[in-house]
Each structure stands twice: as structure tokens, then as C-alpha cells.
Amino acid sequence: MRSAALFLELLVLLPIVLQRPFVGVVLWSWVSFMNPHRIVYGGAGAALPWAELTFIATMFGCVFAREPKRFPVNAVTVQICLFLVLITCTSMFALAPWANVEYKWEWVFKVFLFLLVTAALLTSRERIHALIWVMVLSMAYFGIKGGGFTLVGGGENKVWGPPGSIIADNNHLAVALLVSMPLMNYLRMESRHAIIRYGLLGAMTLTLFAVVGSYSRGALLALGAVSGYFWLKSSSKLISGMLLALALVTAITFMPESWIDRMHTIQEYQMDKSSTDRLMAWHVSWSMAVARPLVGGGFIAPYFGYIAAQFMPGAESMAVHSIWFEILGEHGFPTFFVWLGISIAAAVYTRRIVRLATGVSGLEWCVSLAKMAQVSMVAYIVGGTFLSLCYWDYYFTILVAVGAVYQHVTATLGSAAKARLAVSAIPPQLALPQRS
């Protein structure tokens, strides 16, 4: 039944995408972030390649539809373009079998290309808000479901993501939920209706339980970093500190002894096999980048044991488990710095948005979104240090949205400045008389 409903819904929306490509951005985001086709059972709704169909329809609409669009030239989009060029070059020198490399390159290239399409269509506040809502609802589904599962089960079982997706693993899902929580808070602050604000607050609370219920040690570290950063950025540090402490203590004390025991292994990482495997994988990726600094080993090279052994004798095939070492090992230093530069550019934009838009009527939402985007970035950077999430489009969509908000702020302030200049240029004799 759910498969049939998904099939009919997407079948209706795809023709609309041809005329209104921004609908394609929203649809792509939903399919890519929530993976609804992976959580239905059988049928055409689950079997068809909905992401590819949405991609094709959106690209067709961008070419032929008259919907407003413009490609924004900013530090985020320019570096994404350069990133696409670089990963194509490094793929030509990849060490892994070409069939595997080609598959991974095609997926990553398509994801980042669509980020540029998204950037071109984020032309208004309404579109930015629509995208944020889709992003929040896509993750809130798993946060609410996982939080409820944790509460009902007493925290005895792990929370998992949609099977076959990039966030299927409990660790990946936990960090994904942490990245989405600041966006939930942004919508809560901007919503006019009390029922929506309280609903989002409830979703954030359940999402917190889902993060803790994932049994992810990396997510616990990211949760601490996010809580500390959020407290530093809050205007009322006493109240926010008390609320954060209450929420964290409540969630942690609810968990069983098995959860406490697992979290304690953070201090004993030398004796934990998963931690030592991570250190070995990081060493392999670093050695690969040093030996081939310009191109690295290419896509998924660290995942092949015979390739890893060339750079560290005795190494086995394993996931890299770090955004930093994954991009370094696979593509070398030039691509790494461009990839990192995308985040740095967005971080600079958030600071500029706060500086320029604070106190400006009509731009308050820009300041709120910029501040919450900063918290999301902290969650990704800290949590991603222990996970293979360097190509996760949800995070980079936030960065693209930040770029769009920055351009909205500069355009709005520029228009206001021109209007003031035009008024000041009117000769006094032509100015309207003042009323007495």
C-alpha cells in the first residue's frame, strides 16, 4: 500500500517538475535525504530509480522552463565546480578497478552537480524556506521514530537509518540527526503558530533521544560540541544552559548500563578494535595521500585490501571512517583543500550575514538561519571526523543555502542603499513639501 502511494505521488509530481524545476529540487531533496523508496515494501514505488528520474526531469525543466533561475557566482558554487573538475581528474589515475571507480564517480558527480542546480533555483526567501522544511521533515521522520523506539524499548536497542542509504548505519544516522536539529530549531524560532513551534520542540526532544539511542560514541562527542557551541551563541546563556543540561542529563540517565559501558570505551580507545581499525585506516589514507599528493588513490582505493597493503603492509580493506582522511586518501591534497574550502566559504558567509543583517528589518530570519547553520556545521565537522560522510549532500545543501542567503542579504542591502542614494540625489526644489 505504501509502495503504491509513493508510486502515484511521484508519478504526479514528475510532470510538474518539467514545468517548475524547483519542484524537482524539493523532490530530489526528499528522495535523497529521506529515502522514502527504501522504507516502503516492494512494488514499483520501491523498485524504480526515482532519484535519477527526478534528476533528468529537473535538468530538462531548467533548460526549457521559464521559471526564475540564475547561477550564483560565489565562493561556495565556484569551489563546487572546481571540485567536480578535480574528482574527474583524480578518477583517471585511480588505483581501484575502473568499474567501481566509475560507479562512485558518477554518484558523487551527480550529487554535486545537483547542488549547483539547487543553488541556481534558490532565488527567494520562500524557496529557501521550502528547502529547509523538506530537509527538516526528511530527518525528523527518523528522529521521531528513533526517539520513540528508544523510549519504548528502554534504550536497549540501537537506532538505525533507512537500509541501503548513506545514513543506514547507526553512527551515520546519529550525526545526520545532529546536523538537522539546528535547522529544526531555526524553523521553530521562525514559525508564527504555536502548534508548529511546540511540534518542532517535541521533534527535537525525540531526536535527541534517537541520537543517544544510536549508541554512537562519535555522535556523543558531536553532541557535546554542538551543545557547547549552541550555548556560546545563545543570547540568554543561563536559561539555555539550564535547558541544555536538563535535556542532556535526562536523555543520558534514561539509557541502560550497556550504553554507559560503551560510552566509557572512548577513554580506552587503545584497547577497542573499532578504534584501532580506524587509526589503521587513517594511516593508510594519509600514506596514500603522501605517496600520491596530487591525485591520491582515487575513489574507494582505501577499501581494497591489496591497494591498502601497498601503502601499509598488513593493512586490510576497511572503511576510512573520517571525512578528512577519506577525501585525502582518495583525491590528494589539492582536492582536499577545495573540498575544505567549500565549508570555509560558507562559514565566512554565516559570519558576514550575522554582521550585515543584525538589526535590519526584514532580515532577522537570515541571521537566525546563519547562526543555526553554524551549529549544523560544527555537528558535521566533529561527528564526521569519525565517519565516512565526506560526500553527504545534506550537509553541502546547507552550505549552498547559506550562499543563497548571503546573496539575498547583499542584494537587499544593495537595493536599500541605491534607494537612499536616489532619494538624496533629488534636488530640494523637486522634493515633496513637508506637512506642517
C-alpha positions as CSV (number, residue, x, y, z in Angstrom):
1,M,0.0,0.0,0.0
2,R,2.8,2.4,0.9
3,S,4.6,1.5,-2.2
4,A,1.6,2.2,-4.4
5,A,1.0,5.6,-2.6
6,L,4.7,6.5,-3.2
7,F,4.4,5.5,-6.9
8,L,1.3,7.6,-7.5
9,E,2.7,10.6,-5.7
10,L,6.0,10.7,-7.6
11,L,4.2,9.9,-10.8
12,V,2.1,13.0,-10.4
13,L,5.0,15.2,-9.3
14,L,7.4,14.4,-12.1
15,P,5.4,16.0,-14.9
16,I,5.2,19.2,-12.7
17,V,9.0,19.2,-12.4
18,L,9.2,19.7,-16.2
19,Q,7.4,23.0,-15.9
20,R,8.6,24.0,-12.4
21,P,12.2,22.7,-11.9
22,F,12.3,24.0,-8.3
23,V,9.7,21.3,-7.5
24,G,12.4,19.0,-8.8
25,V,14.8,20.4,-6.2
26,V,12.3,19.8,-3.4
27,L,11.5,16.3,-4.7
28,W,15.2,15.4,-5.2
29,S,15.9,16.5,-1.6
30,W,13.1,14.4,-0.2
31,V,14.1,11.3,-2.1
32,S,17.8,11.8,-1.5
33,F,17.6,12.7,2.2
34,M,14.7,10.6,3.5
35,N,15.0,7.7,1.0
36,P,11.2,7.0,1.1
37,H,11.6,4.4,-1.6
38,R,13.9,2.4,0.8
39,I,11.3,2.3,3.6
40,V,8.4,1.0,1.6
41,Y,7.8,-2.6,0.9
42,G,8.2,-3.9,-2.7
43,G,6.3,-2.8,-5.8
44,A,7.2,-0.1,-8.4
45,G,7.4,2.5,-5.6
46,A,10.5,0.9,-4.3
47,A,12.0,-0.5,-7.5
48,L,12.1,2.5,-9.8
49,P,15.2,4.8,-9.8
50,W,13.3,7.8,-8.5
51,A,16.4,9.9,-7.9
52,E,17.6,9.5,-11.4
53,L,14.2,10.2,-12.9
54,T,13.9,13.4,-10.8
55,F,17.4,14.4,-11.8
56,I,16.6,14.1,-15.5
57,A,13.2,15.9,-15.2
58,T,14.8,18.7,-13.3
59,M,17.6,19.2,-15.7
60,F,15.1,19.2,-18.6
61,G,13.0,21.8,-16.8
62,C,16.0,24.0,-16.1
63,V,16.7,24.1,-19.8
64,F,13.2,24.7,-21.2
65,A,11.0,26.0,-18.4
66,R,10.7,29.8,-17.8
67,E,10.8,29.6,-14.1
68,P,13.1,32.2,-12.5
69,K,16.7,30.9,-12.1
70,R,20.2,32.3,-12.0
71,F,23.5,30.7,-11.4
72,P,25.0,32.4,-8.4
73,V,28.7,33.0,-8.7
74,N,30.0,32.8,-5.1
75,A,32.8,31.1,-3.2
76,V,30.6,28.0,-2.5
77,T,29.4,27.4,-6.0
78,V,32.8,28.2,-7.7
79,Q,34.6,25.7,-5.4
80,I,31.9,23.1,-6.1
81,C,32.6,23.5,-9.8
82,L,36.3,23.1,-9.2
83,F,35.7,20.1,-7.0
84,L,33.8,18.4,-9.9
85,V,36.7,19.0,-12.2
86,L,39.3,17.7,-9.7
87,I,37.5,14.5,-8.8
88,T,37.1,13.8,-12.5
89,C,40.9,14.2,-13.0
90,T,41.8,12.1,-10.0
91,S,39.5,9.3,-11.2
92,M,41.6,9.0,-14.3
93,F,44.5,7.9,-12.1
94,A,42.5,5.8,-9.7
95,L,44.1,2.6,-8.4
96,A,40.8,0.7,-7.8
97,P,39.1,-1.3,-10.6
98,W,37.6,1.1,-13.1
99,A,34.0,-0.3,-12.8
100,N,34.0,0.5,-9.1
101,V,35.6,3.9,-9.6
102,E,33.2,4.9,-12.4
103,Y,30.2,4.0,-10.3
104,K,31.3,6.1,-7.3
105,W,32.4,9.0,-9.6
106,E,29.0,9.0,-11.3
107,W,27.2,9.1,-8.0
108,V,29.3,11.9,-6.4
109,F,29.4,13.9,-9.6
110,K,25.6,13.8,-10.0
111,V,25.1,14.8,-6.3
112,F,27.4,17.8,-6.5
113,L,26.1,18.8,-9.9
114,F,22.6,18.9,-8.5
115,L,23.9,21.2,-5.7
116,L,24.7,23.7,-8.4
117,V,21.1,23.3,-9.8
118,T,19.8,23.8,-6.3
119,A,21.9,27.0,-5.9
120,A,20.6,28.3,-9.3
121,L,17.0,27.9,-8.2
122,L,17.2,29.3,-4.6
123,T,16.1,32.7,-5.8
124,S,13.8,33.8,-2.9
125,R,13.2,33.5,0.8
126,E,10.2,31.3,0.1
127,R,12.3,28.8,-1.8
128,I,15.0,28.7,0.8
129,H,12.3,28.1,3.5
130,A,10.7,25.3,1.4
131,L,14.1,23.6,1.0
132,I,14.8,23.9,4.8
133,W,11.4,22.4,5.6
134,V,12.0,19.4,3.3
135,M,15.4,18.9,4.9
136,V,14.0,19.0,8.4
137,L,11.0,16.8,7.7
138,S,13.2,14.2,6.0
139,M,15.4,13.8,9.1
140,A,12.6,14.4,11.6
141,Y,10.9,11.2,10.5
142,F,13.8,9.2,11.7
143,G,14.4,11.4,14.7
144,I,10.8,11.0,15.9
145,K,10.6,7.3,15.1
146,G,14.0,6.6,16.6
147,G,13.3,8.6,19.7
148,G,10.0,6.8,20.3
149,F,11.8,3.5,19.7
150,T,14.4,4.4,22.3
151,L,11.8,5.5,24.9
152,V,9.6,2.4,24.4
153,G,12.4,0.0,24.4
154,G,14.2,1.5,27.3
155,G,17.2,2.3,25.2
156,E,18.2,-1.4,24.9
157,N,18.4,-1.4,21.1
158,K,20.3,0.7,18.6
159,V,18.5,3.2,16.3
160,W,19.2,2.6,12.5
161,G,18.6,4.6,9.4
162,P,17.0,3.6,6.1
163,P,18.6,0.5,4.7
164,G,20.9,0.9,1.7
165,S,21.3,4.6,2.2
166,I,24.3,6.7,3.3
167,I,22.8,7.1,6.7
168,A,21.8,3.5,7.2
169,D,24.5,2.9,9.8
170,N,23.6,3.9,13.4
171,N,26.6,6.2,13.6
172,H,25.9,8.0,10.4
173,L,22.2,8.4,11.3
174,A,23.1,9.9,14.7
175,V,25.4,12.5,13.1
176,A,22.8,13.2,10.4
177,L,20.1,13.9,13.1
178,L,22.5,16.2,15.0
179,V,23.2,18.2,11.8
180,S,19.4,18.5,11.2
181,M,18.5,19.6,14.8
182,P,19.7,23.2,14.5
183,L,17.6,23.5,11.3
184,M,14.6,22.3,13.3
185,N,15.3,25.0,15.9
186,Y,15.5,27.6,13.2
187,L,12.1,26.7,11.9
188,R,10.8,26.7,15.5
189,M,12.1,30.2,16.0
190,E,10.6,31.5,12.7
191,S,7.2,29.8,12.9
192,R,4.3,32.0,13.9
193,H,1.9,29.2,15.0
194,A,2.3,27.8,18.5
195,I,1.3,24.3,17.4
196,I,4.2,24.2,14.9
197,R,6.7,25.6,17.5
198,Y,5.7,23.0,20.1
199,G,5.6,20.3,17.5
200,L,9.1,21.1,16.4
201,L,10.2,21.3,20.0
202,G,8.8,17.8,20.6
203,A,10.6,16.6,17.4
204,M,13.9,18.0,18.7
205,T,13.4,16.2,22.0
206,L,12.7,12.9,20.4
207,T,15.6,13.4,18.0
208,L,17.9,13.9,21.0
209,F,16.8,10.5,22.4
210,A,17.3,9.0,18.9
211,V,20.9,10.3,18.9
212,V,21.6,8.9,22.3
213,G,19.8,5.7,21.4
214,S,22.1,5.1,18.4
215,Y,24.9,4.0,20.8
216,S,27.3,6.1,18.7
217,R,30.4,7.3,20.6
218,G,31.3,9.8,17.8
219,A,27.8,11.2,18.0
220,L,28.1,11.7,21.8
221,L,31.3,13.8,21.2
222,A,29.5,15.7,18.5
223,L,26.5,16.2,20.8
224,G,28.8,17.7,23.4
225,A,30.4,20.1,20.8
226,V,27.0,21.1,19.5
227,S,25.6,21.8,22.9
228,G,28.7,23.9,23.9
229,Y,28.6,25.9,20.7
230,F,24.9,26.4,20.9
231,W,25.3,27.7,24.4
232,L,28.1,30.1,23.4
233,K,25.9,31.5,20.6
234,S,22.7,31.8,22.7
235,S,21.6,35.3,23.9
236,S,20.4,34.0,27.3
237,K,23.2,31.7,28.5
238,L,21.8,31.0,31.9
239,I,18.4,29.8,30.7
240,S,19.8,28.0,27.6
241,G,22.5,26.4,29.7
242,M,19.9,25.0,32.2
243,L,17.7,23.7,29.4
244,L,20.6,22.0,27.6
245,A,21.9,20.5,30.8
246,L,18.4,19.2,31.7
247,A,17.8,17.7,28.3
248,L,21.2,16.0,28.2
249,V,21.1,14.7,31.7
250,T,17.5,13.3,31.2
251,A,18.5,11.6,27.9
252,I,21.7,10.1,29.3
253,T,20.3,8.9,32.6
254,F,17.5,7.2,30.8
255,M,19.9,4.9,29.0
256,P,20.7,1.4,30.4
257,E,24.0,0.2,31.8
258,S,25.1,-1.2,28.4
259,W,25.0,2.2,26.9
260,I,27.2,3.7,29.7
261,D,29.7,0.9,29.3
262,R,30.0,1.5,25.6
263,M,30.5,5.3,26.1
264,H,33.2,4.6,28.6
265,T,35.3,2.9,25.9
266,I,36.0,6.4,24.5
267,Q,38.6,6.7,27.2
268,E,40.1,3.2,26.4
269,Y,40.3,3.6,22.6
270,Q,43.7,1.8,22.5
271,M,42.0,-1.4,23.6
272,D,39.0,-1.1,21.3
273,K,39.2,-2.9,18.0
274,S,37.0,-0.5,16.1
275,S,39.1,2.4,17.3
276,T,42.4,0.7,16.3
277,D,40.9,-0.2,12.9
278,R,40.0,3.5,12.4
279,L,43.6,4.5,13.3
280,M,44.9,2.0,10.8
281,A,42.6,3.2,8.1
282,W,43.6,6.8,8.7
283,H,47.2,5.8,8.5
284,V,46.6,4.1,5.1
285,S,44.8,7.1,3.7
286,W,47.5,9.5,4.9
287,S,50.2,7.4,3.4
288,M,48.3,7.2,0.2
289,A,48.0,11.0,0.0
290,V,51.6,11.5,0.8
291,A,52.7,9.0,-1.8
292,R,50.4,10.4,-4.4
293,P,49.8,14.0,-3.3
294,L,48.2,15.4,-6.4
295,V,45.7,12.6,-7.2
296,G,45.5,10.3,-4.1
297,G,44.5,6.7,-4.7
298,G,41.2,7.6,-6.4
299,F,37.7,6.7,-5.4
300,I,37.4,3.7,-2.9
301,A,41.1,2.9,-3.1
302,P,41.4,2.5,0.7
303,Y,38.6,0.0,0.6
304,F,40.6,-2.6,-1.3
305,G,43.0,-4.6,0.8
306,Y,45.6,-5.2,-1.9
307,I,45.8,-1.5,-2.5
308,A,45.9,-0.6,1.2
309,A,48.7,-3.1,1.7
310,Q,50.8,-1.2,-0.9
311,F,51.0,1.8,1.5
312,M,50.9,0.0,4.8
313,P,52.0,-3.7,4.9
314,G,49.5,-5.9,6.6
315,A,46.6,-3.5,6.2
316,E,43.2,-4.9,5.3
317,S,40.2,-3.5,3.4
318,M,38.1,-1.2,5.6
319,A,36.1,1.9,5.6
320,V,38.1,5.1,6.3
321,H,35.7,6.4,8.9
322,S,36.8,10.0,8.6
323,I,35.7,12.8,6.3
324,W,39.2,14.3,6.5
325,F,41.2,11.1,5.7
326,E,38.7,9.8,3.2
327,I,38.9,12.8,0.9
328,L,42.7,13.0,1.4
329,G,43.3,9.3,0.6
330,E,41.0,9.2,-2.4
331,H,41.9,12.5,-4.1
332,G,45.1,14.0,-2.6
333,F,45.8,17.5,-1.3
334,P,44.5,19.9,-4.0
335,T,41.1,18.3,-3.9
336,F,41.1,18.2,-0.1
337,F,41.7,21.9,0.1
338,V,39.0,22.7,-2.4
339,W,36.6,20.4,-0.5
340,L,37.5,22.1,2.8
341,G,37.3,25.5,1.1
342,I,33.6,25.0,0.5
343,S,32.9,24.7,4.2
344,I,35.3,27.6,5.0
345,A,33.5,29.8,2.5
346,A,30.1,29.0,4.0
347,A,31.4,29.7,7.5
348,V,32.7,33.1,6.4
349,Y,29.3,33.8,4.8
350,T,27.5,33.0,8.0
351,R,29.6,35.5,9.9
352,R,29.1,38.1,7.3
353,I,25.3,37.5,7.3
354,V,25.2,38.0,11.1
355,R,27.3,41.2,10.9
356,L,25.4,42.7,8.0
357,A,21.8,41.7,8.7
358,T,21.7,42.1,12.5
359,G,19.2,44.8,13.4
360,V,18.0,45.2,9.8
361,S,14.2,44.9,9.5
362,G,13.1,42.0,7.3
363,L,16.4,40.2,7.5
364,E,16.1,38.7,11.0
365,W,15.4,35.3,9.5
366,C,18.8,35.4,7.7
367,V,20.6,36.0,11.0
368,S,18.8,33.1,12.7
369,L,19.4,30.7,9.8
370,A,23.1,31.7,9.6
371,K,23.6,31.0,13.3
372,M,21.9,27.7,13.2
373,A,23.8,26.7,10.1
374,Q,27.0,27.3,12.1
375,V,25.8,24.8,14.7
376,S,25.0,22.3,12.0
377,M,28.5,22.7,10.6
378,V,30.0,22.0,14.0
379,A,27.9,18.8,14.3
380,Y,29.1,17.6,10.9
381,I,32.8,18.5,11.4
382,V,33.0,16.9,14.8
383,G,30.8,13.9,14.0
384,G,32.3,13.4,10.6
385,T,35.8,13.2,12.0
386,F,34.9,9.5,12.8
387,L,32.7,8.7,9.8
388,S,32.8,8.3,6.0
389,L,30.5,11.2,5.2
390,C,32.7,13.5,3.0
391,Y,30.2,13.4,0.1
392,W,27.0,13.7,2.1
393,D,24.7,16.0,0.1
394,Y,22.5,17.0,3.0
395,Y,25.4,18.9,4.6
396,F,26.5,20.6,1.4
397,T,22.9,21.6,0.7
398,I,23.1,23.6,3.9
399,L,26.2,25.3,2.6
400,V,24.5,26.1,-0.7
401,A,21.6,27.6,1.2
402,V,24.0,29.7,3.2
403,G,25.4,31.1,0.0
404,A,21.9,31.9,-1.3
405,V,21.1,33.7,2.0
406,Y,24.3,35.7,1.8
407,Q,23.4,36.8,-1.7
408,H,19.9,37.7,-0.6
409,V,21.3,39.8,2.2
410,T,23.8,41.7,0.0
411,A,21.1,42.2,-2.7
412,T,18.6,43.5,-0.2
413,L,21.1,45.9,1.4
414,G,22.3,47.0,-2.0
415,S,18.8,47.8,-3.2
416,A,18.2,49.8,0.0
417,A,21.4,51.7,-0.4
418,K,20.5,52.6,-4.0
419,A,17.1,53.8,-3.0
420,R,18.6,56.0,-0.3
421,L,21.1,57.4,-2.9
422,A,18.3,58.1,-5.4
423,V,16.3,60.0,-2.8
424,S,19.3,62.0,-1.7
425,A,20.0,63.0,-5.3
426,I,16.6,64.7,-5.8
427,P,17.1,68.5,-5.9
428,P,15.4,70.3,-3.0
429,Q,13.1,72.3,-5.2
430,L,11.7,69.0,-6.6
431,A,11.2,67.3,-3.3
432,L,7.7,66.9,-1.9
433,P,6.8,69.6,0.6
434,Q,6.8,68.6,4.2
435,R,3.4,68.8,6.0
436,S,3.2,71.3,8.8
